[in-house]
């Protein structure tokens, strides 16, 4: 077989349909509960899976393998929405790749949830701080732990939500933990950081900061299309933030044209010898020709 025949053996002499991807799920919302005396944990960032170049994938793991796809074949794309206050984020999908929604933050007697990145811990009914929830290997970090109360009437702080690059910070007395930081990718041609965890809330309103890459500060929401986690609430006088929606970005040879189903919101640009299509909302099929 001549050199390169495997890569240029498709109809019309086109190169192989090798597709790099960045698939980020929706971030988890900050913790919330009915009790007024609780500093709630930050939401975890949506799962982060990346195969572009030699960049880092989620939980600071190695870059994943690119996909070799077939023309005239339908492939599913789903952009996960962020979780509302007290809710986990939703999964994002491209072909065989699924990133898990970020876990919700914990709250008074309401445990944080596992996810792409784990939610930060809140307080138990026994006024002890709960541990942060676990993230998923190769997708995101763990949530930070809540700080325990020193007396039954003294309620402290929630842990930071996990981020794409690693764990959220543990809370301290009257200070919420910071969200874990996100990761940068240049798959679009410009470096953009996404996947930050949400900051934990605190009774004294010294809330944690959101992680770089769209994580919400305490009581604030994660940034749209970053998969950032929402910040936890301080007390009943504040609200927890929602998680930011995810995003799916693919990069492929410019010899191919993409057909995008009506259920997806997308845009396509050309970068050098390749095209980049970004999906910012919806779910449907795509195909290449």
N, C-alpha and C positions, 0 to 999 in steps of 0.2 A: 504494500500500500504506500503510495507517495507520502512524503512528509506533510503533515497537516491535513490529510484526507479526512481524518476523523472529525476535524473541526470545521471543515468546509464541504461536507458531504450532503448537505440538505439541498432541496430544490432551489434553483436559481443561483447556486453558488454562494448562498448566504452563510455567514459563520454560524457555529453552534449557538443555540439560544441559551446562553449562560446568564443567569440572573442573580445579581447580588440583592440583598434585602436588608431593611431595618424594620422590624416589627415591634411596636410598642403598644402595650395594652392600656386601658383606662386606669387611672389612679384611684386608690381607695379614698373614701371620705374620712374626715376627722371623726373621732369618737363622739357619741352623744348618748345621753340617758335622761330619764325623767327627773332624777335627783338634781338639786341645785348645787350640792356641795361636792363638785368633782372637777378636777383638772383632767382633761381627756387626752388620749394619745393621738398623735398625728397619723394620717393615712399613709400606707405604703405606696410607692410608685408602681405603675404598671410594669409587668415583665418586659425585659429589654433583650431582644435577640438580633444579632448583627452578623452579617457575613461579608461586609464590604472591606476590601483591601486587607490590611493586617490590623484593623482597629479592634479594640476591646469589646467583648460582648458583656452581657449582664453579669453581675456579681464579680466583676473584674476577671472574667474568664477569657479563654482564647477565642479568637474569631471563628465563627462557624463556617461550614462548607457552603459554597454557592450551589444553587440549584440549576440543573440542566433540564429544561422544559421542552415540550413538543409544540410546534406551531399548530394552529387550528384546533386547539384543545382548551376547554374551559377550566379555569382555575378560580377558586373562591378567594375573595378578599373581604374581610370584615374589619372595620375600625371600631374598637371597643370604646364605649362611652365611659365617662368617669362615674364613680359611685357618688350618690348623694350623701349628705351628712349622716354618719352612722351606717353607711353601706359600702360594700366592696366594689371595686371596678369591674369592668367587663372585658372579656378576652378579645384580642385581635388575632386575625388569621391571614396568612398568605400561603396558598397551596397546602403543603404538609407542615408548615411552620405555625405553631400556636404559642402566643405569649399570654400568660395568665394575668387577669386583673389584679391590681394591688389590693392588699388586705385593708379592711377598715380599722381605724384606731379603736383602742379600748376605752371604756368609760366605767362609771361606778357600777360594779357588779355586772359588767358586760365585757366579756373577753375580747381582745383584738383578734383579727383574723389573719390566717396565712394567705399568701398570694404570690404574685410575681415578686414583689417585695412585701415584707410583713408589716402589719400595723403596729404602732407604738402602744405600750401597755398603759392601762388606766388603773383605777383603784378598785379593790375588792370591797365587798360589804364589811369585811373585817378590818377595813382601813389599812390594809397592807397593799403595797404596790404590786401589780401583776407584771410578769415578764412580757417583753415584746414577742410578737408572733414571728414565726420563721418565714423567710423568703424561700424562693425556689432556686435550686442549683442552676447556674448559668443564666439566670434571669434577674436576680436582685437580692438585696441584703435583708437582714432581720430588723425588726423594729426594736427601739430602745426600751429599757425598763422604766416603769413609773417609780416615783419616789414615795415611800410610805409616809403615812400620817404619824405624827408624834403623839397625838391624843385623839380620842373618838370625835372631837369637834373640830379637828384641825386637818383640813384636806389639802394635799400638796399637788403634785404635778404629773403630767403625762409624758411618756417617752416619745421621742421622735420616730416618725415612720421610716422604714428602710428605703434606700435609694438604689438606683441601678449600679452604682459603683461599690456600695457596701452598706454597712449597718447604720441605723439611726442612733443618735446619742441617748444615753440614759438621762432621766430627769434628775434634778437636784431639788433641795428644799425650796419651794416657791419659785422654781424656774423650770419651765418645760424643756425637754430635750430637743435638740436640733434634728431636722430631717437629714437622712443620708444624701450625699451628693449624687448627681447624675453623671452621665458619660457623654463625651463629645463624639460626633460622627461628621465626616465630610462627604457622605454619600451623595448629597445634592450639589457638591462642588464648593460649598462653604461650610466651615466648621460650626456646628450648632450643638449645644448641650441640652439634653433632655433627660427625664426620668429622675427628678429630685423627690425626696420624701417630704411629707408634711411635718411642720413643727408641732410639738406638744403644747397643750394649754396648761395654765397654772392659776391657782386661786388668786395669787397676788397680781395677776395679769402680766407677769414677766414671762411672756410666752416664748417658745422656741422658734427659731428661724427655719424657714423652708430650705431644703437642700438645693444647691445649684442645679439648674435645669428644670425649673417650673414648679418646684415644691412650694406649697402655700405656707406663709407664716401662720402662727397660731391664729385661729378664727378666720383665716383667708383661704380661698379656693386655689387649687392647683391650676396651672396655666393650660389653656386649651392646646391640644395636639402635642403635648409633651409627655403625657402620662404622669404628670406630677401629682403627688398626694395632697389631700386637703389638710389644713391645720386643725388641731383640736380646739375645742372651746374652753374658756376659762371657767365660767360659772353660768347660771341660768340667764345672766344679763347679756351673754354673748351667744353667738351661734358657731357651730363648727363649719369648716369649709368643705366644699365638694371636691372630689378628685377631678383632675383635668382629663379630657378625652385623649385617646391614644392617636397613633398615626402609623401608616404603612407606606414605606418608600421602597421602590425597586429601581434597579439600574441594569440596563441591557443594551445589546448592540443596536446602533441607530439604523441598521438595515431593516429592522422590524418596526411594524406599526402595531399599536395596541388598540384593541376594541374594548371599551369599558361599559359595563352594564349601567342602565339608567338609575339603579339604586345607589350608586357610588358618586361621591363628590371628589373630583381629581383635577390635577393639572400636570402637563408634560413639558419638559424643556430638554434641550440638547446640550450636553457637556462634552466637548471633544468628540470622540468617536462613539459616544454612547448617549442614550436617552435616559432621563430620570422621570418617573411618574410618581407623584405623591398623592396618596388617598387620605382625605381628612375627615370623612364621615361616610356612614352607610355600610351596606353589604350587598354584594352581587358577584357575578362572574366577570372575568377578563379573559381575553385570548390574544394571541399574537399571529401576525401574518407577514 
